[in-house]
Amino acid sequence: MFLRPVRPLAFAGLFLFAAMFAWNTIGVADGSGEQWVIPSILGFLWALSVYSFIASFQHVPVKADSQASFLAKFRAVFRRAPYWVLAFLALTSSVAVLVLSYRLFSVWLQDFGIH
């Protein structure tokens, strides 16, 4: 898959944004890191989305040949069916993260943006 080189970057992003969130909520006692909580949550969600997409769709079975028998075509469709469910879930979660990103960034900009 062409996104395989991005997988370590997404994995690193997961840890980076989780550490950023932990540092800003637990490590900084005076509340000075409060402005980075929302971006760290959204960065973690996007890194998780990219990583799970890459990890889930690495080994999708190939389509059946057009000259293959009906039974071979049926087996190929049956093996690929769970990936259609995963694709629907990935699309749904991506739309949810996109909507959540818009909502949280609008809150973040109202609180910490340029006034």
NORDAKA-V891284 format. One line per field, one symbol per residue. phi: phi as a letter, one per 30 degrees, with the letter a starting at -180 (. if undefined). Layout:
BEGIN
phi=???
END
This chain:
BEGIN
phi=.dceddeddddddeddddddddddccdcddidcedcddddddddddddddddddddcdbdddddddcdddddddddddddeddddddddddddddddddddddddddddddbddc
END
